């Protein structure tokens, strides 16, 4: 069960991190951010919540719940995330990812 949850979470996180908001056709298009390597695993530490740490190529996040990751990736409030299973707000994950090239912080969203 946990393996399936981690697979699902990894897929959702990848989509969330790589997703782009819809923009008007007149707006310039950015190239999609691609990650060379990414790791998502259960955070077994007793640490509290933390915010993502992002530099030009690295994303590091400990203690992140699925709802928090979705909220950050899509810039939405928790109340807008509906229908998620209970564990989406309680299970905490450690995320490490490295982009293929330096990218601005907002492109990691």
Steps between C-alpha positions, in 0.01 A plus 500: 500500500774747594686424178190582296446821701860604436464426128181706486658781699807500277285523189289781645808688616665467162189634331469778754863605472497485123151642447458842357209733560288586201605830352347716228626413152664842468723438805852371430541129573769373732664170435392228741727431793648151484655317793808282459429315821226509764439307821177485701493292817324488833647747748566294810645788702298666772566838346213738446383658183742683281492709189670388181860611461572588140815630337565525128512122445406324824171444681511364854193458718458308823178442691276583205149359480340427165248784553784741577689395186189544284428836663855622433526357148170646378488808725160407648360509852451176698121553490514477120644146512196275519454124508849412619536196728559567872868402477560788254499734800683279751769292323822699465753461222856597422552628146835554328523600133765642267408690186690446176600865482481811719143630516321789673315410821154558353568238232533234772130557577 
